Amino acid sequence: MQILRQLLLIGISGQLASCDQQVTADYSLRVHVVDESGRNLPDAAVHTSRVDFTSPLPTGENRMNPVVRTNEEGVAAITYKSVHHESGGPAPAAAVEKDGWYPTSMVEDNWIPAAAGGRSSYHADIKPVMRPVKNPVPMYAKGNIGELSGYTRVPELNKDYGYDLMLGQALPPLGKGETADFHFRVEGDYTDRKSNALKLIVRFQNPNDGVVEFLTPQRKDIRDLRIQGSRYISDYVAPDSGYVNQITRFHTTSDQGSIRKTDVDHQRNFYFRTRTKTLPDGRIISANYGKIYGDFDFSSGNIEKGFYANFGLVVSYFNPNVNDRYIEFDVKKNLLTDGNVFQP
């Protein structure tokens, strides 16, 4: 799959060295695959880094993308013999697949030098943790990974605009949304695109609506395909309490556009509850749940082109079943035809 192929290219810093600089080294990679409880996972397919070999793998195969399956102890051992060291060598990385489990990737920063009878030798141990596929459900999933075309251009400051989390877009006049799950506005000072200080305010529609934040420190940018850890990054069920109704973010541009500061942080992700209905005593009788991967994203715009700021969500998931807190998305059953989402 594309994500795995992206990962397997990490760490490859160049082509083979020239013929007069063919210094070689041996590399040994030990991959121990476990589940979240630490249980060993046998028969998992371990994909390792793309590398040009000058001698075959222990299996006798000379392959560009070696795939080794874990043994009963959940271990796969890969040895790269006589690799051109100036090429950067293979990456100390692995991407793991297993039926019934989400793909998982892991990358170490460096190889560890080891003495091997006078030869250059390096080793690395990595321990990917896999998460099981449990109960994926159809959802309205909207993605803007790698593009800003799905973002909303904000034409006025100090004005509230609605946003529909089910359809993944703003309400008219900025988009084709139908139900406002939250309102957003941009306030602050704007001289031009190179000098501004703006604040984003997001307020959910009902008092019991809101978000619960969770972090993915293994990835600083949701658009970065080089994901550390499981492809599935959220809980399987949204929380039943703790929702915050309002959040704010800031963005400043100064020194003729050379300095930009913001507290938008894509290690942040969110569970959300929206469209809540309550009894007179405040008890919730119905609500919809979902999740957002990445932060509430905004940046300054260019008023010369008609907008003060950009606003958008990188990936959002909306479960249409009332009171259903399951948020494990079935990537084969997106209820949006233009969702462009391939992460569960």
Secondary structure as UniProt FT lines:
FT   HELIX           2..8
FT   TURN            9..11
FT   HELIX           19..21
FT   STRAND          24..32
FT   STRAND          34..35
FT   TURN            36..37
FT   STRAND          45..48
FT   TURN            58..59
FT   STRAND          67..69
FT   TURN            72..73
FT   STRAND          75..84
FT   HELIX           85..87
FT   STRAND          93..97
FT   TURN            99..100
FT   STRAND          104..107
FT   STRAND          112..116
FT   TURN            117..118
FT   STRAND          119..126
FT   STRAND          129..130
FT   STRAND          137..143
FT   TURN            145..146
FT   TURN            149..150
FT   STRAND          152..154
FT   STRAND          161..164
FT   TURN            165..168
FT   STRAND          169..170
FT   TURN            172..174
FT   STRAND          182..192
FT   TURN            193..194
FT   STRAND          195..204
FT   TURN            207..208
FT   STRAND          210..215
FT   TURN            217..218
FT   TURN            222..223
FT   STRAND          229..230
FT   STRAND          246..254
FT   TURN            255..258
FT   STRAND          259..262
FT   TURN            266..267
FT   STRAND          268..278
FT   TURN            280..281
FT   STRAND          284..300
FT   HELIX           303..305
FT   STRAND          309..319
FT   TURN            322..323
FT   STRAND          329..334
FT   TURN            337..338
//
